[in-house]
Amino acid sequence: MPSRAFAVTFDYRCPFARTAHEHVIEGLRGGADWDVRFLPFSLGQVHVAEGDPDVWDEPAKDTGLFALQAGVVVRDQYPDQFFATHIALFGARHDEGRHLREPEVIHDVLKTNGVDADAVFEEIAAGGVLDTIRKEHEAAANDHRVWGVPTFIAADQSVFVRLMDRPHGDQDFAKATVDRVLDLTEWPNLNEFKHTSIPR
């Protein structure tokens, strides 16, 4: 039985989410004893102005929701390909500068990582995955007061985290980084801890 269970939110548009998820996945690949739930969280929905329609009602207008749906379909139906596809979707945006709202970009990432892209697109068109994302987003917001990505949720605590360095394949570094984040997340005496400047 895994020693630590936690969830971590993502939206492929966020570079800090990319860094955090690379650490989590490298740690898991390196044998970390974690039970991780990868939670979609729409930054578009967070920024909807009062009185405007939710992104769930007009998904085509949001720049990140199509990729988020593709990621969740792979998470739930192609778990063996999820890690590679998840990282590749982040990479398409942040390494290659591609637009995640373009279906051909998502199709290419899926196909490259051994996923049946046409089947994923059919699942998105059916509408069920959008409802899954809405429910998981709203549960995170309502139950844990989540407002951004990446947020780690562990032991009934939730913490928004910005990690500065990517793991670059260093699994020991990734495991140590995530375990440190979880230690602080689970420590009830810590409410806020933020550097006043970035030493770069």
FIMIKOL-531805 format. One record per residue (C-alpha): x, y, z. Coordinates in steps of 0.05 Angstrom, whole numbers, plus 32768, in hexadecimal, padded with zeros to 4 digits. Example, Ala and Ser with C-alpha at 12.3 -4.5 7.8 and 13.67 -1.06 7.14 Angstrom:
2
80F67FA6809C;81117FEB808F;
! end
This chain:
200
800080008000;801D80447FEC;8039806C8026;802180AF800E;7FE180C27FEA;7FD781067FCB;7FB9812B7F91;7FD781627F66;7FB281917F37;7FC481A27EF0;7FB481CE7EB5;7FE481C57E7B;7FEB82117E72;8011821B7EB3;805D82137EB2;805F82087EFD;802D81CF7EF6;805C81B17EC2;809781B47EF2;807081957F2C;8052815D7F02;8097814C7EE5;80AF81437F2D;807481187F3F;807A80EC7F01;80C580E57F06;80BD80D27F4F;808A809D7F3D;80B680827F05;80EE807D7F38;80C480527F67;80A780857F96;807380667FC4;803C80977FB3;7FF280917FA0;7FE780CE7F74;7FA780EA7F58;7FB2811A7F1E;7F7A814E7F22;7F66817B7EE8;7F5981C27EFC;7F4481F77EC9;7F6982397ECF;7F3782547E9D;7EFE82467ECD;7F2482687F05;7F2882A87EDC;7EE082AB7EC4;7EC582F07ED3;7E8682F67EFD;7E4982F07ED1;7E6E82CE7E98;7E5F82867E84;7E89824E7EA3;7EBD822D7E76;7E9481ED7E7B;7E5C82107E55;7E89822A7E1E;7EC681FC7E1E;7EDC820E7DD7;7EEC82557DEF;7F1E823E7E23;7F6682347E0C;7F7781FB7E3A;7F3981D17E43;7F4281A57E06;7F86818E7E1D;7F6C81847E63;7F3681577E48;7F68812F7E20;7F9481267E5D;7F5B810D7E87;7F4480DB7E53;7F8B80BF7E50;7F8F80BF7E9D;7F4F80977EA2;7F51806A7E65;7F9A80647E51;7FBE80637E94;7FFC80417E78;8007807C7E49;7FF380B27E7A;803680C77E96;805780D07E52;801A80F27E34;8011811F7E71;805881387E6D;8055813F7E21;8017816B7E25;803C819A7E54;807881977E26;804F81A97DE9;803B81EA7E0B;807981FD7E31;80B381DF7E09;809781E37DC3;806A82207DCA;802F81FC7DA9;7FE682117DB3;7FC081DE7DDC;7F7D81F57DC2;7F8F81DA7D7D;7F7581927D73;7FAF817F7D45;7FE1818E7D7D;7FBC81627DAE;7FB3812C7D79;7FFE812C7D6B;801181277DB5;7FE180ED7DC0;7FF780C67D82;804080D17D92;803680B27DD7;801180747DBF;7FCA808C7DCE;7F9080827D9E;7F8580CC7D90;7F4580C27D68;7F26809B7DA2;7F3A80D17DD3;7F1A81067DA6;7EDA80DD7DA2;7ED880D97DEE;7EE181247DF4;7EAA81307DC0;7E7A81047DE9;7E7E81377E21;7E88810B7E5E;7ED0811E7E6A;7EBE81677E6F;7E8D81567EA7;7EC4812E7ECA;7EF2816A7EC8;7EBC81997EE1;7EAC816B7F1C;7EF581617F2F;7F0481AC7F28;7EC881BF7F52;7ED7818B7F87;7F1E81A57F8E;7F0581ED7F92;7ECD81DE7FC3;7EED81A97FEF;7F3481C27FF1;7F2F820C7FDD;7F5C81FF7FA1;7F65823C7F75;7FA1822B7F4A;7FD381F97F2F;7FFB81D57F46;7FD881C97F89;7FEC818C7FB2;7FB5816E7FDC;7FCA813F8014;7FB0812D8059;7F75815D8050;7FA581968043;7FAE81BA8001;7FEA81E47FED;7FFA820C7FAE;804381FF7F9C;8075821E7F6C;80B381F47F62;80EC82187F3F;811681DF7F22;810081A77EF4;811981617F04;813781547EBF;813281097EC9;815181087F0F;812280D97F33;814380E07F77;813E812B7F74;80F581267F5E;80E480F67F97;810781227FCB;80E581607FB0;809F81447FB2;80A981247FF7;80C081688011;808281897FF4;805681548015;8079815B8058;806A81A58058;8023819A803E;801381698076;8033819580AC;7FF781B780CE;802181EE80EE;8035820E80AC;8004823D808B;802E8267805C;807782668048;808D8290800D;80D082AB7FF6;80D082F77FED;80FE82F17FB1;811682BC7F81;816182AE7F86;817082AB7F3B;
! end
